[in-house]
Amino acid sequence: MKKVFFGIGALLILFVAGLVVLMTVDFNRLNKDTYYVHITADGEVEEYKASNGEIFKMYWYELPAYNKNGEEKTLKFSAHKNLRHDAYLKLYVKKETEVSSYDEVKFHELPNKAQDQMK
């Protein structure tokens, strides 16, 4: 009987640990290439109308991005709001050009070679 309770307890602990991992790990950023961009203009607005009549706006950006080695690539990505001018973003890229997520960073947090390209 003790073995059954021990087995159920172990499964419960594994289940809770799995839930914690799923809730805390951002899989959109895991094992992705990182590029850095400088926001200098407003995004191109695209409006969507939901089936209930509500209107949603998407802001599209197509900008030169630089990796940690200073190599340039033009990337297109979207945001649900117009991004702040003069902001620096760290883009998480999969499949060469598909941006899955981004974070705002400070200029001094950029890799040196990316900083040199954005001056």
Backbone as a printed PyTorch tensor [residue, N CA C, xyz], in Angstrom:
tensor([[[  0.8230,  -1.1980,   0.0000],
         [  0.0000,   0.0000,   0.0000],
         [  0.8640,   1.2580,   0.0000]],

        [[  1.9900,   1.1900,   0.7470],
         [  2.8890,   2.3460,   0.7890],
         [  3.4650,   2.6360,  -0.5990]],

        [[  3.7360,   1.5760,  -1.3440],
         [  4.2970,   1.7580,  -2.6860],
         [  3.3060,   2.4770,  -3.6020]],

        [[  2.0330,   2.1930,  -3.4560],
         [  1.0070,   2.8410,  -4.2770],
         [  0.9530,   4.3330,  -3.9590]],

        [[  0.9290,   4.6710,  -2.6660],
         [  0.9070,   6.0830,  -2.2670],
         [  2.1770,   6.8050,  -2.7110]],

        [[  3.3100,   6.1120,  -2.5960],
         [  4.5740,   6.7050,  -3.0380],
         [  4.5430,   6.9580,  -4.5500]],

        [[  4.0260,   6.0110,  -5.3180],
         [  3.9260,   6.1620,  -6.7720],
         [  2.9920,   7.2950,  -7.1640]],

        [[  1.8460,   7.3880,  -6.4990],
         [  0.9020,   8.4750,  -6.7850],
         [  1.5160,   9.8210,  -6.4190]],

        [[  2.2240,   9.8730,  -5.2890],
         [  2.8930,  11.1180,  -4.8740],
         [  3.9570,  11.5400,  -5.8740]],

        [[  4.7370,  10.5750,  -6.3680],
         [  5.7790,  10.8820,  -7.3500],
         [  5.1650,  11.4040,  -8.6480]],

        [[  4.0750,  10.7900,  -9.0960],
         [  3.4010,  11.2610, -10.3080],
         [  2.8330,  12.6630, -10.1230]],

        [[  2.2930,  12.9320,  -8.9520],
         [  1.7530,  14.2570,  -8.6640],
         [  2.8590,  15.3120,  -8.6810]],

        [[  4.0040,  14.9850,  -8.1010],
         [  5.1400,  15.9170,  -8.1020],
         [  5.6130,  16.1710,  -9.5310]],

        [[  5.7120,  15.1260, -10.3430],
         [  6.1170,  15.2960, -11.7440],
         [  5.1120,  16.1380, -12.5150]],

        [[  3.8380,  15.9410, -12.2660],
         [  2.7960,  16.7170, -12.9320],
         [  2.9020,  18.1940, -12.5700]],

        [[  3.0690,  18.4940, -11.2890],
         [  3.2000,  19.8870, -10.8400],
         [  4.4680,  20.5100, -11.4190]],

        [[  5.5720,  19.7640, -11.4240],
         [  6.8200,  20.2830, -11.9970],
         [  6.6460,  20.5750, -13.4890]],

        [[  5.9470,  19.7030, -14.1950],
         [  5.6830,  19.9330, -15.6180],
         [  4.8490,  21.1790, -15.8460]],

        [[  3.8460,  21.3960, -15.0100],
         [  3.0330,  22.6100, -15.1220],
         [  3.8600,  23.8620, -14.8790]],

        [[  4.7470,  23.8090, -13.8930],
         [  5.6020,  24.9660, -13.6000],
         [  6.4910,  25.2780, -14.7950]],

        [[  7.0690,  24.2560, -15.4020],
         [  7.9230,  24.4660, -16.5780],
         [  7.1120,  25.0710, -17.7200]],

        [[  5.9350,  24.5460, -17.9780],
         [  5.1020,  25.0750, -19.0630],
         [  4.6870,  26.5200, -18.8230]],

        [[  4.5050,  26.9010, -17.5710],
         [  4.0690,  28.2590, -17.2590],
         [  5.2210,  29.2630, -17.2420]],

        [[  6.4460,  28.8180, -17.0020],
         [  7.5540,  29.7600, -16.8520],
         [  8.4830,  29.8340, -18.0580]],

        [[  8.5740,  28.7950, -18.8530],
         [  9.4850,  28.7940, -19.9970],
         [  8.7680,  29.3960, -21.2010]],

        [[  9.3900,  30.3790, -21.8340],
         [  8.8270,  30.9890, -23.0380],
         [  9.4220,  30.2730, -24.2510]],

        [[  8.6640,  29.3650, -24.8190],
         [  9.1550,  28.5500, -25.9210],
         [  9.3520,  29.3570, -27.2010]],

        [[  8.7700,  30.5650, -27.2880],
         [  8.9950,  31.4290, -28.4430],
         [ 10.4130,  31.9820, -28.4640]],

        [[ 11.1100,  31.9160, -27.3480],
         [ 12.4610,  32.4720, -27.2660],
         [ 13.5340,  31.3990, -27.1260]],

        [[ 13.1430,  30.1900, -26.9110],
         [ 14.0680,  29.0990, -26.6570],
         [ 14.7710,  28.6790, -27.9500]],

        [[ 16.1020,  28.6580, -27.9280],
         [ 16.9380,  28.2320, -29.0580],
         [ 16.6630,  29.0040, -30.3460]],

        [[ 16.4620,  30.2900, -30.2390],
         [ 16.2250,  31.1390, -31.4110],
         [ 17.4500,  32.0220, -31.6480]],

        [[ 17.6460,  32.4400, -32.8980],
         [ 18.6800,  33.4190, -33.2210],
         [ 18.2090,  34.7770, -32.7260]],

        [[ 19.1480,  35.6290, -32.3200],
         [ 18.7690,  36.9600, -31.8510],
         [ 19.3440,  38.0280, -32.7700]],

        [[ 18.5100,  38.9990, -33.0700],
         [ 18.8900,  40.1580, -33.8690],
         [ 18.4210,  41.4000, -33.1320]],

        [[ 19.0310,  42.5240, -33.4650],
         [ 18.7330,  43.7790, -32.7810],
         [ 18.3210,  44.8330, -33.7990]],

        [[ 17.2750,  45.6010, -33.4720],
         [ 16.7950,  46.6590, -34.3570],
         [ 16.6210,  47.9460, -33.5720]],

        [[ 16.6110,  49.0490, -34.3100],
         [ 16.3810,  50.3810, -33.7490],
         [ 15.0950,  50.9080, -34.3680]],

        [[ 14.1070,  51.2130, -33.5310],
         [ 12.8210,  51.7260, -34.0130],
         [ 12.9590,  53.2270, -34.2400]],

        [[ 12.7610,  53.6620, -35.4800],
         [ 12.9120,  55.0820, -35.8120],
         [ 11.6420,  55.6940, -36.3870]],

        [[ 10.6480,  54.8720, -36.7020],
         [  9.4120,  55.3830, -37.3130],
         [  8.2270,  54.5510, -36.8380]],

        [[  7.0350,  55.0710, -37.0970],
         [  5.8230,  54.3340, -36.7620],
         [  5.6830,  53.1170, -37.6690]],

        [[  5.0060,  52.1050, -37.1560],
         [  4.7320,  50.9230, -37.9580],
         [  3.6000,  51.1750, -38.9350]],

        [[  3.5270,  50.3500, -39.9530],
         [  2.4390,  50.4340, -40.9300],
         [  1.2070,  49.7610, -40.3190]],

        [[  0.1100,  50.5020, -40.2300],
         [ -1.0920,  50.0160, -39.5380],
         [ -1.9160,  49.1140, -40.4500]],

        [[ -2.3360,  47.9850, -39.8970],
         [ -3.2400,  47.0680, -40.5900],
         [ -4.3910,  46.7810, -39.6240]],

        [[ -5.6200,  46.9990, -40.0700],
         [ -6.7810,  46.8100, -39.1990],
         [ -7.5010,  45.5100, -39.5410]],

        [[ -7.9360,  44.8190, -38.4930],
         [ -8.7160,  43.5950, -38.6340],
         [-10.0490,  43.7980, -37.9400]],

        [[-11.0900,  43.2760, -38.5370],
         [-12.4070,  43.3590, -37.9180],
         [-12.8230,  41.9560, -37.4840]],

        [[-13.0810,  41.8000, -36.1920],
         [-13.4990,  40.5080, -35.6520],
         [-14.9580,  40.2420, -36.0130]],

        [[-15.3860,  39.0180, -35.8260],
         [-16.7660,  38.6420, -36.1670],
         [-17.7970,  39.3850, -35.3230]],

        [[-17.3840,  39.8590, -34.1390],
         [-18.3140,  40.6160, -33.2920],
         [-18.2970,  42.1140, -33.6070]],

        [[-17.5360,  42.5190, -34.6160],
         [-17.4920,  43.9190, -35.0300],
         [-16.3620,  44.7220, -34.4160]],

        [[-15.6520,  44.1360, -33.4670],
         [-14.5440,  44.8470, -32.8200],
         [-13.3680,  44.9650, -33.7930]],

        [[-12.7220,  46.1320, -33.7860],
         [-11.6050,  46.3860, -34.6990],
         [-10.2900,  46.2640, -33.9360]],

        [[ -9.3660,  45.4880, -34.5010],
         [ -8.0370,  45.3080, -33.9310],
         [ -7.0140,  45.9160, -34.8720]],

        [[ -5.9730,  46.5070, -34.3040],
         [ -4.8990,  47.0860, -35.1110],
         [ -3.6190,  46.2890, -34.9060]],

        [[ -2.8990,  46.0960, -36.0140],
         [ -1.5970,  45.4540, -35.9910],
         [ -0.6210,  46.4180, -36.6400]],

        [[  0.5370,  46.5990, -36.0370],
         [  1.5550,  47.5060, -36.5630],
         [  2.7050,  46.6660, -37.1140]],

        [[  3.0130,  46.8620, -38.3950],
         [  4.0530,  46.0970, -39.0800],
         [  5.3040,  46.9480, -39.2690]],

        [[  6.4460,  46.3270, -39.0420],
         [  7.7460,  46.9770, -39.1910],
         [  8.6180,  46.1140, -40.0900]],

        [[  9.3600,  46.7590, -40.9770],
         [ 10.3600,  46.0750, -41.7970],
         [ 11.6340,  46.8910, -41.6790]],

        [[ 12.6010,  46.3510, -40.9380],
         [ 13.7930,  47.1200, -40.5730],
         [ 15.0580,  46.2910, -40.7410]],

        [[ 16.1980,  46.9720, -40.9200],
         [ 17.4690,  46.2490, -40.8970],
         [ 17.7620,  45.8110, -39.4660]],

        [[ 18.1620,  44.5620, -39.3070],
         [ 18.4760,  44.0070, -37.9920],
         [ 19.8990,  43.4630, -38.0250]],

        [[ 20.5440,  43.4680, -36.8620],
         [ 21.9470,  43.0480, -36.7730],
         [ 22.0890,  41.9830, -35.6970]],

        [[ 22.8790,  40.9540, -35.9990],
         [ 23.1290,  39.9290, -34.9970],
         [ 24.3580,  40.3020, -34.1690]],

        [[ 24.7950,  39.4070, -33.2940],
         [ 25.9120,  39.7160, -32.3980],
         [ 27.2250,  39.9180, -33.1480]],

        [[ 27.3070,  39.4290, -34.3940],
         [ 28.5130,  39.6030, -35.2070],
         [ 28.4390,  40.8280, -36.1050]],

        [[ 27.3580,  41.5900, -36.0120],
         [ 27.1940,  42.7840, -36.8260],
         [ 26.6740,  42.5120, -38.2230]],

        [[ 26.2490,  41.2740, -38.4960],
         [ 25.7260,  40.9220, -39.8190],
         [ 24.2950,  41.4330, -39.9540]],

        [[ 24.0010,  42.0330, -41.1040],
         [ 22.6880,  42.6580, -41.3240],
         [ 21.7280,  41.7160, -42.0380]],

        [[ 20.4580,  41.8110, -41.6380],
         [ 19.3760,  41.0790, -42.2890],
         [ 18.1210,  41.9410, -42.1440]],

        [[ 17.3440,  42.0650, -43.2030],
         [ 16.0860,  42.8090, -43.1190],
         [ 15.0030,  41.8710, -42.5980]],

        [[ 14.3610,  42.2820, -41.5060],
         [ 13.3290,  41.4580, -40.8810],
         [ 12.0070,  42.2050, -40.8250]],

        [[ 10.9310,  41.4720, -41.0090],
         [  9.5890,  42.0340, -40.9110],
         [  8.9220,  41.4030, -39.6920]],

        [[  8.3320,  42.2510, -38.8380],
         [  7.6660,  41.7520, -37.6400],
         [  6.5110,  42.6690, -37.2890]],

        [[  5.6540,  42.2050, -36.4010],
         [  4.4650,  42.9720, -36.0320],
         [  4.3950,  43.1750, -34.5280]],

        [[  3.5760,  44.1630, -34.1440],
         [  3.3150,  44.4510, -32.7350],
         [  1.8520,  44.8440, -32.6010]],

        [[  1.2950,  44.6460, -31.4320],
         [ -0.1020,  45.0000, -31.1850],
         [ -0.2710,  46.4670, -30.8430]],

        [[  0.8470,  47.1630, -30.6770],
         [  0.8040,  48.6050, -30.4130],
         [  1.9230,  49.2590, -31.2030]],

        [[  1.8130,  50.5600, -31.4030],
         [  2.8610,  51.2930, -32.0940],
         [  4.0550,  51.3860, -31.1490]],

        [[  5.2080,  50.9510, -31.5950],
         [  6.3780,  50.9060, -30.7240],
         [  6.9950,  52.2880, -30.5480]],

        [[  7.6160,  52.4700, -29.3950],
         [  8.2180,  53.7490, -29.0250],
         [  9.3890,  54.0720, -29.9530]],

        [[  9.4210,  55.3260, -30.4200],
         [ 10.5400,  55.7680, -31.2610],
         [ 11.8270,  55.7590, -30.4400]],

        [[ 12.9250,  55.5000, -31.0980],
         [ 14.2610,  55.4620, -30.5130],
         [ 14.4340,  54.2960, -29.5360]],

        [[ 13.5960,  53.2770, -29.6560],
         [ 13.7220,  52.0790, -28.8220],
         [ 14.6060,  51.0650, -29.5470]],

        [[ 15.3230,  50.2700, -28.7730],
         [ 16.1280,  49.1710, -29.3070],
         [ 15.4520,  47.8680, -28.9000]],

        [[ 15.2830,  46.9730, -29.8610],
         [ 14.6150,  45.7050, -29.5950],
         [ 15.5430,  44.5380, -29.8750]],

        [[ 15.4100,  43.5190, -29.0480],
         [ 16.0710,  42.2400, -29.2800],
         [ 15.0080,  41.3180, -29.8630]],

        [[ 15.1970,  40.9070, -31.1170],
         [ 14.2390,  40.0450, -31.8060],
         [ 14.6810,  38.5870, -31.7070]],

        [[ 13.7380,  37.7050, -31.4690],
         [ 13.9960,  36.2690, -31.4510],
         [ 13.4910,  35.7130, -32.7750]],

        [[ 14.4120,  35.1330, -33.5680],
         [ 14.1130,  34.7620, -34.9510],
         [ 14.2730,  33.2570, -35.1400]],

        [[ 13.2580,  32.6510, -35.7800],
         [ 13.3550,  31.2440, -36.1610],
         [ 13.1490,  31.1370, -37.6660]],

        [[ 13.6400,  30.0880, -38.2510],
         [ 13.5040,  29.8450, -39.6970],
         [ 13.9720,  31.0500, -40.5120]],

        [[ 15.1200,  31.5760, -40.1680],
         [ 15.7920,  32.6560, -40.9060],
         [ 15.1420,  34.0270, -40.7750]],

        [[ 13.8260,  34.1570, -40.9890],
         [ 13.2250,  35.4970, -40.9840],
         [ 11.9420,  35.6030, -40.1690]],

        [[ 11.5280,  34.5590, -39.5070],
         [ 10.2660,  34.5790, -38.7550],
         [ 10.5200,  35.0400, -37.3150]],

        [[ 10.0570,  36.2410, -36.9940],
         [ 10.2430,  36.7940, -35.6500],
         [  9.1540,  36.2290, -34.7490]],

        [[  9.5690,  35.5310, -33.6840],
         [  8.5950,  34.8980, -32.7940],
         [  8.3200,  35.7190, -31.5440]],

        [[  9.2460,  36.6110, -31.1810],
         [  9.0720,  37.4170, -29.9760],
         [ 10.1030,  38.5380, -29.9840]],

        [[  9.9250,  39.5060, -29.0860],
         [ 10.9110,  40.5750, -28.9510],
         [ 10.8820,  41.1400, -27.5390]],

        [[ 11.9950,  41.7690, -27.1540],
         [ 12.1310,  42.4740, -25.8770],
         [ 12.7640,  43.8230, -26.1490]],

        [[ 12.3800,  44.8330, -25.3870],
         [ 13.0720,  46.1160, -25.4820],
         [ 14.3370,  46.0370, -24.6370]],

        [[ 15.4460,  46.5450, -25.1760],
         [ 16.7250,  46.5590, -24.4660],
         [ 17.3180,  47.9580, -24.5390]],

        [[ 18.2670,  48.2270, -23.6810],
         [ 18.9980,  49.4960, -23.6930],
         [ 20.1480,  49.3890, -24.6980]],

        [[ 20.6200,  50.5440, -25.1830],
         [ 21.6960,  50.5470, -26.1760],
         [ 22.9420,  49.8490, -25.6360]],

        [[ 23.2760,  50.0770, -24.3620],
         [ 24.4940,  49.4770, -23.8070],
         [ 24.3780,  47.9560, -23.6320]],

        [[ 23.1670,  47.4070, -23.7560],
         [ 22.9760,  45.9600, -23.6670],
         [ 23.1710,  45.2590, -25.0150]],

        [[ 23.2830,  46.0330, -26.0850],
         [ 23.5070,  45.4540, -27.4120],
         [ 24.9350,  44.9310, -27.5050]],

        [[ 25.1660,  43.8650, -28.2810],
         [ 26.5430,  43.4270, -28.5320],
         [ 27.3230,  44.5430, -29.2260]],

        [[ 28.6190,  44.6090, -28.9770],
         [ 29.4500,  45.7000, -29.5030],
         [ 29.3520,  45.8410, -31.0190]],

        [[ 29.3740,  44.7370, -31.7340],
         [ 29.3340,  44.8190, -33.2010],
         [ 27.9760,  45.3140, -33.6960]],

        [[ 26.9070,  44.9800, -32.9920],
         [ 25.5830,  45.5010, -33.3520],
         [ 25.5050,  46.9900, -33.0230]],

        [[ 26.1200,  47.4010, -31.9080],
         [ 26.1650,  48.8270, -31.5520],
         [ 26.8670,  49.6220, -32.6370]],

        [[ 27.9830,  49.0980, -33.1280],
         [ 28.7440,  49.8000, -34.1690],
         [ 27.8940,  50.0220, -35.4220]],

        [[ 27.0650,  49.0570, -35.7730],
         [ 26.2230,  49.1710, -36.9660],
         [ 25.0850,  50.1720, -36.7810]],

        [[ 24.6480,  50.3850, -35.5380],
         [ 23.4840,  51.2390, -35.2790],
         [ 23.8380,  52.6670, -34.9070]],

        [[ 25.1120,  52.9910, -34.8430],
         [ 25.5160,  54.3610, -34.4760],
         [ 25.2470,  55.3210, -35.6020]]])
